[in-house]
Amino acid sequence: MPDTPHENIDVCKAPQYKTIKGLCRLRDRLGGPALVEIKVPLKTITPVLGGATRPRKVDEVDGIRAPTVRGHLRFWWRALHGHQYETSQKLYEAESALWGRAAGRGIGGRSLVEIMITSKENKKIKTYKLSKNDFHFTLRILCPQDREKTIKNVVRAWILFGGYGGRTRRGVGSLTVDGEPTDWLPDAKTHANLRSALETLFETDIFAPLPGKLPTDVPLLRGAELSVGEPSKSKPKAAWTTAIGWLKEFRQGAPPQDTTSPEDWARQRGDNQRPGRSNWPEADKVRQNSLPRDGLPWAHEPKHSPVPAWPRGGFGLPILGQFQKKNRNDVHWEKSLRPCTEPENFQLQLAINGEKCDRLASPLIVKALPLANGEFLPCALWLNRAYPKNGEIVLVRNDKMTHPAPFDRLVAPKDTPHFKPLKNKASLKDAFMGWLIKPLKNKASLKDAFMGCLKAWRVAP
């Protein structure tokens, strides 16, 4: 070895990979396709519920997990592309070829899409106070060049209509771009040009109807219905609570004191302590098909017939129901001046071919939809999805299923609808989306016109 200083030694250094022009080509494995990188900074704008390996638990280490994001992206890929496949088997094969599937019997396959999450330094996660959890992270995706447009559109759909974790169909875990939105969000000035802005963003009309094609049990954006409300500037939670309020009002809203059309509302007028009696049929149907304790009369005489009808099951199942145990004077019904009673707690669940199922997700999404200008629109998106084949809604008590009814039976034969939006409607979707954009007509007073004013504007179809 020469006795010379190190700086005099001719050291040959390897060139940096990115400096080799023409050879800098991403591959996920030897001989694999050339890859492109998709990168988008994101942040959550509403509380996150779930996303960890255990349901309804937030991961206290990662916060945002790549496997959970992959699951969400797969859902929105099906929503965007499910209509292109004639059978569920062909849809499964196409999805598996892109997103991968578990190994088994020689049919396993690796995903063509690599997903990585880079999180900024987030403050300590407060699992007991969800409103304090806002996550800032970068989604990085590697995918084949010929799938870049597809994957970008999937990410756009996830940002606009989905979210992270659980209960995303009720707006929990909603997202927006963290910084300049570039080409990720619709450049809509008002609700009036939202659909054209979405068509420009996705380079296709994602809500275009599917003439002659019946919906399947795969939730689709094609043929879906979308309505939006007034924008909220830089206040995503205000837009979210507005959208949630639409659903709450439709299901549980009570009329003001001086209304002249109480049948327009979901409940009868109550007081400051608790709401009034529901105008929906479910409670009366339970009463009609139950035996009162000790032969006592019901606290509320049923207005509906015994024929089963469970219309709110179309919003998702199961539904847990319970009746008040006491009257408004805080006295048990049986001990009141007029002794009476109410039924025990009950559940409404999905049954397919007579077999009870645990859960049916709602086709309705209510959330804050982000725009490129920093505003947020309250939105209601009803996905184009059929109810399960041979599925029905059943009443469950003491683990026994009774009194099945078909989906979208809003009013039983010979019943009178006591909640007007259900009248002459073919489906729960028609009832809700029609109520949401009901016009100003047939009102008895200016106050009624104001209280029943336009809540949202239809975007699609």
Order of alpha helices (4+ residues) and beta strands (2+ residues): beta-beta-alpha-alpha-beta-beta-alpha-beta-alpha-beta-beta-alpha-alpha-beta-beta-beta-beta-beta-beta-beta-alpha-alpha-beta
